[in-house]
Amino acid sequence: MGIRITPLSVTGVDAWLAFFDTRAFSDNPGWAGCYCTYFFRPRPKEAVGAGRRRRDYARWLMDSGRLQGYLAWHEDQVVGWCNANRKSAFTALAAGSSADPVLAITCFMVDPAWRGQGIADGLLTQVLEDARGQDWWWAEAYPNPRARSAAGKFHGSVALFARHGFAAVRHGSSLLMCLPLSRTPGAMAR
């Protein structure tokens, strides 16, 4: 298959933008403008100069270190993406959260032509492998257990996270799944 997975870096930003500009939502054009900014709402006050378009906001988020994650590449083209960063970096998740070292895995996007080939699994494997070498206490994920379509599973699927050892912590209208990464001095879900 020839897939390599790398952390998002300055050299990958243009390829990431091209992926979201053209292929990421080719089968779901109604979502084409998200640029993985869903969990970065509302915008922080310091983003005032980021521009009104989500694409410009995403670029600002990358430049400020808030939008981080991993890219799946086939040759020189991005075919997949996983948004993963400290929980406190995500505006929508930061309310009530502390500065504890919690890794939030919020979104996956795989080129429709590459779906069903293990891209999301490979991305999550790399995220967790790298996280285990760092000081994260645990990883959190937010899959929608009612999602049936590929578009609806943009947070990742319950089955994907369960295969990697995540356990359901909270049920209801939303699901929180957690995976311990190191000895945690406190309780996992807050």
PyMOL commands that set and color helices and strands:
alter all, ss='L'
color gray80, all
select helices_A, chain A and resi 10-23+29-31+38-40+45-47+54-63+87-89+91-94+112-114+119-132+151-153+158-163
alter helices_A, ss='H'
color red, helices_A
select strands_A, chain A and resi 3-7+69-74+77-86+102-110+138-141+167-170+176-180
alter strands_A, ss='S'
color yellow, strands_A
deselect
rebuild
show_as cartoon
